Amino acid sequence: MGYPIWWGGAVWPVNHFVTDNDFTGEKVIPFATSASSPLGSSGSDLATMIGTGDWQEGQRLSSNASAGEVSS
């Protein structure tokens, strides 16, 4: 699941998206885009907020990430 972050946190529309959906049985790999903010605890915060799904460790991708970096 990709989302923009500000100051290491997911933007509020993403919070609403995860609380309005059921991720039971889903493998979720969070990734974020940002000009400079790190991923921070945004992935684990979203996992805690929803409580369902198999949330994996996430990664922040820079604006110039190659296709290989995104794939890995």
N, C-alpha and C positions, 0 to 999 in steps of 0.2 A: 504494500500500500504506500503510495507516494503522497507527500504533502509538503507544503512550505512551512518553514519554521521561523519564528522570531525569538531571539534571545533564548534559544535552546528549548522552546516549547512549541507544540503544535498550535496552529491558529484555530480560533474558536469554531469555525465551521467543521473542522475535522473532529473535534470533540463531539459535536452533535451527530456527525455521521457514525462514529463508532458506538455511541449510546443508543442510536436508533436502529442498529443492525445486530444480528446474531451471527457470531463467528464460530459457533460450535462446529467442530470437524474441519475447520479451515486452518491452513498453515499461513501465517501472516508474517511477511518480511518487510518491516517498515524501512522506507528510505525517504530522505528529506532533501529538499533543495534550499539553498540559502546563499546569499552573497558572502556572509562571513560567520554567521552563528553556527556553533557546533550542534550536533544532534542532541547533546545533553541527555536528559532523562525522558525526552518526549516519547520514545517508543515504549519504554516500560510504564510511563504514566498512562498512555493509552491502553496498554494491556491491563493495567490495574483498574482503569475506569470501566472497561467492558466486562472483564472477568471470564470471557469465553474465547476459545480458539487457541491455537498453538503459536504464540508470538515468539518470533526469533529475534536475535540481536539485530539492530538496525545499523544504517550507515548514512552519513551525509555525503551527498554527491556535489562536487563543484560544478560550476557552470560550464567548464570545459572538459568534463569527464568523457573519456573515450567509450566506445561501444564495449570494449573488452572490460573496462572498469565497471560498467553498469551490469554486464553479464555475470561477473564474478561476485 
